[in-house]
């Protein structure tokens, strides 16, 4: 048996929840609902998109460095 086909993703943004674009915000809210949590507006979230789709994957960053520190790297 071969490996299942893997899909590539690209990083769209790392931003605070309050700055997530309106068309992507439902993906963030859905992910939060699945995790049974309410995201804080100033919480950092990374947003990935699956290549050749409009499917977004939000990842809440736990214990992140500051946004400024991320931008420096």
Secondary structure, 3 states (H helix, E strand, C coil): CCCCCCCCEEEEEEEEHHHCCHHHHHHHHHHHHHCCCCCCCCCEEEEEEECCCCCEEEEECCCCCCHHHHHHC
